[in-house]
Amino acid sequence: MEYVIKGREPADALRYFEEICAIPHGSKNEKALAEYIKKFAEDRGLWVKMDDMYNLIIKKPGSKGCEDLPPIILQGHLDMVCEKNQDVVHDFEKDPLKLKIRDGNILYAEGTTLGADDGVAIAYMMAILDRNDLVHPPLECVMTVQEEIGLLGALGLDGADLHAKRMIGMDAGGEGIFLVSSAGGGYVNYEIPFTRVPAQGQAVALSVRGLIGGHSAGMIDAERGNSIKILARTLYNLSKTCKFTISTISGGAKTNAIPRESDCVILLQQGTLEDVKASVAESEGKIKAELAFSDPDVSISVSAASADTMMDETASKKLLRALHLAPNGCQMMSKAIPGLVNASLNVGVVTTHGDKVVIELLIRNAADSLREMIADNLLDLADTIGITAYTFKEFPAFDYSAESPLRDLAMSLYEKTSGKKAEIRAVHGGTECGVFRTLCPGIDIIGFGPRKGEAHTLAEWMDLDSYNTTFQFLIKLLEEITKL
């Protein structure tokens, strides 16, 4: 293959990152990448196990003189969030990512997400597994799947083959910042069954575009627009002056990403296309003013459309009520840690499946009681509207530990080697660290990674200098661990 990143260090870890980017690996599509890495391990004579979900565990003995030391887990996830705008020609099932470099140092993918979350971890592990000149304890490299859709790979992992009591998770950052706590969470789905009836009235299409989006944890308090909620608000305002029934509706791509685009087609029973345009223009003006400093390019378009069928009137009204009333965004801020969100809710996806519409919502929480409260509120709201709702895929929090020898060593080493003060960080996002605490009771965990940002958006980027600095730090940390 033709490599884009040339003349930079670490050459091997960057080469592996590019090879990962050449293999489609969205959530639930990790098989090809997992098999590629499994063969990579087998070719090097390493112990490797791949389960039915395509989770991988690869073991490498300790370096000379370190064979009998306690092992350590290196961990990251194989899948990436696959985001693009509708006008971008890219098939995430087949096409490699188109890597580009700007400003001499910032790596990104043209027209799509980059997948540095968490291709960085996988490439780092591959480079370490491939090298024979490093000093390190026995390694248990764990590469999980379906992290981006609920930590499913980690939750389904058999921990019987893991014996380490220390773990470095590499789904965090940036440089010099060490993850010490992350949120738990869970999912709630709304389902609205409907009957298709012949279309009546003029068909009109509404589309929400221009939003930035972002990770539904890291950016949930940034007041970025949610396209599904904006569409629902626009339709609700329209219902005050026009009578209509929904024909089709869709929005969002992943529950853990703030939705950027949403669409619907409605059938007007009362009112005209011009009435719709006037109402939508009024809603758009108010929303643009509200988001002027956080999401200024939002737009809502209206155009004539065509439709053969529409939902029955009762289902259409229930759907609009559910979308309009569903809470969204930050629900509670922490008073203990400035800037940390304690609880949030993301109305992430709305899709039509056969004869029902499904609305997918993701709760994130610092305490299980907050998740229970928000879930109960959502279930009660669904009952009031008269639709089906259920909870599923709950995942545990990574609680802060007052004592962590691994954290102390990492922070001391960073300050010694960089001359800069290390930071600890608790994040609102869910990480696999909480799951590994359950899989391996008593395990000491930290997380870190290079400088990167705008995960789950088309603006995702990674700092190539930081990629190298962080990799060199990881190598040095593994050597220092052998001295404990």
C-alpha positions in Angstrom: 0.0 0.0 0.0 1.0 3.6 -0.4 1.8 5.2 2.9 0.9 8.8 3.6 2.9 9.3 6.8 6.6 9.2 5.8 9.8 10.2 7.5 8.3 10.3 11.0 8.8 8.3 14.2 7.7 5.8 15.4 7.8 4.5 11.9 6.5 1.0 12.8 3.6 2.3 15.0 2.6 4.8 12.3 2.8 2.1 9.6 0.5 -0.1 11.5 -1.9 2.8 12.1 -2.1 3.3 8.3 -2.6 -0.4 7.7 -5.5 -0.4 10.3 -7.0 2.6 8.5 -6.9 0.7 5.2 -9.1 -2.1 6.6 -12.8 -1.2 7.3 -13.5 -1.6 11.0 -16.7 0.0 12.1 -18.6 -1.5 15.0 -19.8 -5.0 14.2 -17.5 -5.0 11.1 -14.3 -5.8 12.9 -13.8 -9.3 11.5 -11.3 -8.4 8.8 -9.2 -6.3 11.1 -9.3 -8.9 13.8 -8.2 -11.7 11.4 -5.4 -9.5 10.0 -4.0 -8.9 13.6 -4.5 -12.6 14.5 -2.3 -13.6 11.6 0.2 -10.9 12.6 0.4 -12.6 16.0 0.6 -16.1 14.7 3.4 -15.1 12.2 5.4 -14.0 15.2 4.8 -17.1 17.2 2.8 -15.3 19.9 -0.1 -16.8 21.9 -3.3 -15.5 20.4 -7.0 -16.2 21.0 -9.9 -14.8 19.1 -13.5 -15.4 20.4 -16.8 -15.6 18.5 -17.2 -11.8 18.8 -13.7 -11.2 17.3 -12.2 -9.9 20.6 -8.5 -10.7 20.6 -6.1 -11.5 23.4 -2.4 -11.7 22.4 0.3 -12.7 24.9 4.0 -11.9 24.7 6.5 -13.2 27.3 8.5 -10.7 29.3 11.8 -9.6 27.9 15.0 -11.3 28.9 15.2 -11.4 32.7 11.6 -10.3 33.1 9.9 -13.5 32.2 8.7 -14.3 35.7 7.4 -10.8 36.6 3.7 -10.2 37.0 2.0 -9.5 33.6 0.4 -6.3 32.6 -2.6 -5.7 30.3 -2.3 -3.3 27.4 -5.8 -2.6 26.1 -7.7 -0.8 23.3 -10.7 -1.4 21.0 -10.7 -2.4 17.3 -13.8 -0.6 16.2 -14.2 3.0 15.1 -17.2 5.3 14.7 -18.1 5.6 11.0 -19.3 9.1 10.3 -19.6 11.0 7.1 -22.0 13.5 5.6 -24.6 12.2 3.2 -22.9 13.9 0.2 -19.6 12.2 0.9 -18.9 9.2 -1.3 -17.4 6.6 1.0 -18.4 3.0 1.8 -17.3 2.1 5.4 -17.8 -1.6 4.6 -15.3 -1.5 1.7 -13.3 1.6 1.4 -10.0 2.5 3.1 -9.8 5.9 5.0 -8.2 8.7 3.0 -5.5 10.0 5.4 -4.3 13.6 5.0 -1.9 15.8 7.0 -2.4 19.5 7.6 -0.2 22.1 9.2 2.7 19.7 8.9 1.6 17.7 12.0 -2.1 17.1 12.2 -3.4 13.8 10.8 -7.1 13.5 9.7 -9.3 11.6 7.2 -10.8 13.3 4.2 -14.6 13.5 4.5 -14.9 10.9 7.3 -13.9 10.2 10.9 -10.3 9.2 11.4 -10.6 6.3 13.9 -7.7 7.5 16.1 -10.3 6.5 18.7 -9.0 3.8 19.1 -6.7 2.8 16.2 -3.9 4.5 18.3 -4.0 1.7 20.9 -4.1 -1.1 18.4 -1.1 0.3 16.4 0.9 0.9 19.6 0.3 -2.7 20.7 1.2 -4.1 17.3 4.5 -2.2 17.3 5.4 -3.4 20.9 4.5 -7.0 20.0 6.7 -6.8 16.9 9.8 -5.4 18.6 12.4 -7.5 20.3 14.6 -4.7 21.7 12.3 -3.5 24.5 12.3 -4.1 28.2 8.9 -5.1 29.5 7.0 -7.5 31.8 4.9 -10.3 30.3 2.2 -8.6 28.1 -1.5 -9.5 27.8 -2.7 -7.3 24.9 -6.5 -7.1 24.7 -8.2 -5.8 21.6 -12.0 -5.6 22.0 -14.8 -5.0 19.6 -18.1 -3.1 19.6 -16.8 -0.6 22.1 -18.4 2.3 20.4 -21.9 0.8 20.6 -21.9 0.0 24.3 -18.7 -1.7 25.3 -20.2 -4.9 24.1 -16.9 -6.7 23.3 -15.5 -6.1 26.7 -18.8 -7.0 28.4 -18.7 -10.3 26.4 -15.1 -11.1 27.0 -14.1 -14.2 28.9 -11.5 -13.1 31.5 -10.3 -16.6 32.3 -7.2 -16.0 30.2 -6.3 -12.7 31.9 -4.0 -12.9 34.9 -2.7 -9.3 35.2 -3.3 -7.0 38.1 -2.3 -3.9 36.3 -3.6 -2.4 33.1 -2.9 0.4 30.8 -5.9 1.5 28.7 -5.1 3.6 25.7 -8.5 5.0 24.9 -7.8 8.3 26.6 -5.6 11.5 26.5 -4.2 13.9 25.7 -0.5 13.8 26.4 0.4 14.0 30.1 -3.2 13.5 31.2 -4.0 10.2 33.0 -7.5 8.8 33.1 -8.5 7.8 36.7 -12.3 7.6 36.4 -15.1 7.3 33.8 -18.9 7.1 33.7 -21.2 4.2 33.6 -24.4 4.2 31.6 -27.2 2.4 29.8 -29.5 2.5 26.9 -33.2 3.1 26.5 -35.1 2.5 23.3 -38.6 3.8 22.4 -40.6 1.9 19.8 -43.7 3.3 18.0 -45.5 0.8 15.9 -47.5 2.1 13.0 -49.7 1.1 10.1 -48.9 2.3 6.6 -51.9 4.0 4.9 -52.2 5.6 1.5 -50.6 9.1 1.3 -53.0 12.0 1.5 -52.0 15.6 0.9 -48.9 17.3 -0.4 -45.6 15.7 0.5 -42.9 18.0 2.0 -39.4 17.1 3.0 -37.6 18.7 5.9 -33.8 18.3 6.5 -31.5 19.5 9.3 -27.9 20.1 8.2 -24.8 22.0 9.2 -24.3 20.8 12.7 -20.9 20.0 14.2 -21.9 16.9 16.2 -19.4 15.3 18.5 -18.9 12.7 21.1 -22.0 12.4 23.3 -19.9 12.4 26.4 -17.1 14.8 25.8 -19.2 17.4 24.0 -22.6 16.9 25.7 -22.1 20.1 27.7 -20.9 22.2 24.7 -24.5 23.2 23.7 -24.1 21.7 20.3 -27.3 21.2 18.4 -29.0 17.8 18.2 -30.5 17.4 14.8 -33.2 15.0 16.0 -34.4 17.4 18.7 -34.2 20.3 16.3 -36.3 18.5 13.7 -38.8 17.5 16.4 -39.0 21.1 17.7 -39.5 22.3 14.1 -42.3 19.8 13.5 -44.0 20.7 16.8 -44.0 24.4 15.9 -45.4 23.5 12.5 -48.2 21.6 14.1 -49.5 24.8 15.6 -50.4 26.1 12.1 -50.6 23.1 9.8 -52.1 19.6 10.0 -49.8 16.9 8.8 -48.9 13.2 9.1 -45.3 11.8 9.1 -44.4 9.5 6.2 -40.7 8.8 7.0 -38.2 10.0 9.5 -34.5 9.3 10.2 -31.6 10.9 12.0 -28.3 10.2 13.6 -26.0 7.3 13.1 -24.6 6.2 16.5 -26.1 6.6 20.0 -22.8 7.8 21.3 -22.5 10.7 18.8 -24.5 13.9 18.9 -26.6 13.6 15.7 -25.6 16.0 12.9 -28.3 15.3 10.3 -32.0 14.4 10.3 -34.7 14.1 7.7 -38.4 13.6 7.4 -41.2 13.6 4.8 -44.6 14.8 5.9 -48.0 14.8 4.2 -49.9 18.1 4.6 -53.7 17.7 5.3 -54.1 21.4 6.0 -51.7 24.2 4.9 -49.5 24.8 2.0 -45.8 24.4 1.1 -45.4 28.2 1.6 -47.0 27.9 5.1 -44.4 25.2 5.9 -41.5 27.3 4.7 -42.7 30.3 6.7 -43.0 28.2 9.9 -39.7 26.5 9.4 -37.9 29.8 8.7 -39.2 31.2 12.0 -38.0 28.1 13.9 -34.7 28.2 12.1 -34.1 31.8 13.0 -34.7 31.2 16.7 -32.5 28.1 16.7 -29.7 29.8 14.9 -29.8 32.6 17.4 -29.7 30.2 20.3 -26.7 28.2 18.8 -24.9 31.3 17.5 -21.8 30.6 19.6 -21.8 26.8 19.7 -23.2 25.5 16.4 -23.7 28.6 14.1 -24.1 26.8 10.7 -27.3 24.9 11.5 -29.9 25.0 8.7 -33.3 23.6 8.1 -34.4 23.1 4.5 -37.8 22.6 3.0 -38.7 21.2 -0.4 -41.5 19.5 -2.2 -41.3 15.7 -2.1 -43.2 12.6 -3.1 -44.6 9.8 -0.9 -46.9 6.8 -1.6 -47.8 6.1 2.0 -47.7 7.6 5.4 -48.0 6.5 9.0 -51.4 6.2 10.6 -52.4 9.5 12.3 -52.3 8.1 15.9 -48.8 6.7 15.5 -47.6 9.9 13.8 -48.8 12.0 16.7 -47.2 9.6 19.3 -43.9 9.7 17.4 -43.8 13.5 17.4 -44.7 13.7 21.1 -41.9 11.2 21.9 -39.3 13.1 20.0 -40.4 16.5 21.2 -40.7 15.6 24.9 -37.6 13.3 25.2 -35.1 15.1 27.5 -31.6 15.6 26.0 -28.2 16.9 26.9 -26.6 17.6 30.3 -28.8 16.5 33.2 -26.5 17.2 36.2 -23.1 18.8 36.7 -20.6 17.7 39.3 -20.0 20.0 42.3 -17.0 18.0 43.4 -15.0 18.1 40.1 -15.3 21.4 38.2 -16.5 21.0 34.6 -17.4 17.3 35.0 -20.8 16.2 33.8 -22.5 13.8 36.4 -25.4 12.7 34.2 -26.5 13.2 30.6 -28.8 11.9 28.0 -28.3 11.8 24.2 -31.2 11.3 21.8 -28.9 9.6 19.4 -30.7 7.8 16.6 -34.2 7.6 15.1 -34.8 5.0 12.4 -37.7 3.1 10.8 -37.6 -0.7 11.1 -40.4 -2.4 9.1 -43.6 -1.2 10.7 -42.1 0.6 13.7 -40.0 3.6 14.4 -37.2 3.2 17.0 -35.7 6.1 19.0 -32.4 5.2 20.6 -31.3 7.1 23.8 -28.0 6.8 25.7 -27.7 7.6 29.4 -24.3 8.4 31.0 -23.9 8.6 34.7 -21.4 9.0 37.5 -23.6 7.0 39.9 -26.0 4.1 39.2 -28.7 5.9 41.0 -28.7 8.7 38.4 -29.0 6.2 35.6 -31.9 4.6 37.3 -33.6 7.9 37.9 -33.2 9.0 34.2 -34.3 5.6 32.9 -37.4 5.7 35.1 -38.3 9.1 33.9 -38.0 8.0 30.3 -40.1 4.9 30.9 -42.7 6.9 32.7 -42.8 9.4 29.8 -43.2 6.5 27.3 -46.1 5.1 29.3 -47.8 8.5 29.4 -47.5 8.8 25.6 -48.6 5.2 25.1 -45.5 3.8 23.4 -43.2 0.9 24.2 -39.9 1.5 26.0 -37.2 -0.7 27.5 -33.7 -0.5 29.0 -30.7 -2.6 28.0 -26.9 -2.8 27.8 -26.0 -1.2 31.1 -22.3 -0.8 31.7 -20.3 -0.1 34.9 -18.4 3.0 35.9 -14.7 3.2 36.4 -14.5 4.5 40.0 -11.6 6.6 41.3 -9.1 4.7 43.5 -7.3 6.6 46.2 -4.4 4.2 46.0 -2.8 3.4 42.6 0.9 2.5 42.4 0.6 2.4 38.6 -0.8 5.9 38.5 1.8 7.2 40.9 4.6 5.7 38.8 3.2 7.0 35.5 2.7 10.5 36.7 6.2 10.6 38.3 7.8 9.3 35.2 6.0 11.8 33.0 7.1 14.7 35.1 10.6 13.4 35.2 10.9 12.8 31.4 8.9 15.8 30.2 9.6 18.5 32.8 5.8 19.2 32.9 3.3 18.5 35.6 1.1 15.5 35.0 -2.7 15.8 35.3 -5.4 13.3 36.3 -8.8 13.4 34.7 -12.2 11.9 35.4 -14.4 11.9 32.2 -18.1 11.6 31.6 -17.7 9.1 28.8 -17.9 5.4 29.4 -14.7 3.4 29.0 -13.8 -0.3 29.1 -11.8 0.3 32.3 -14.9 -0.2 34.4 -15.6 -3.5 32.7 -12.1 -4.7 33.3 -12.4 -3.8 37.0 -15.2 -6.4 37.0 -13.4 -8.9 34.9 -10.2 -8.7 37.0 -11.1 -7.7 40.6 -8.5 -5.6 42.3 -6.8 -4.6 39.1 -4.9 -1.3 39.1 -5.8 0.8 36.0 -4.7 4.0 34.3 -5.6 5.3 30.9 -3.7 7.7 28.6 -3.0 8.5 24.9 -1.7 11.2 22.6 -3.2 14.5 21.8 -6.2 14.0 19.6 -9.7 15.5 19.4 -13.1 15.9 17.8 -13.7 12.1 18.1 -16.9 10.9 16.3 -16.9 13.9 14.0 -15.6 14.7 10.5 -13.2 17.0 12.2 -11.4 14.2 14.1 -7.7 14.8 14.3 -4.5 13.4 15.8 -1.2 15.2 16.7 1.6 13.2 15.1 4.3 14.7 17.3 2.3 13.7 20.4 1.7 10.2 18.9 5.5 9.7 19.0 6.1 11.3 22.4 3.3 9.2 24.0 4.6 6.0 22.4 8.1 6.6 23.7 6.6 7.3 27.1 4.7 4.0 27.0 7.9 2.1 26.2 9.7 3.8 29.1 6.8 3.1 31.4 6.8 -0.6 30.6 10.5 -0.7 31.4 10.0 1.2 34.7 7.2 -1.3 35.7 9.8 -4.1 35.6 11.6 -2.4 38.5 8.6 -2.3 40.8 
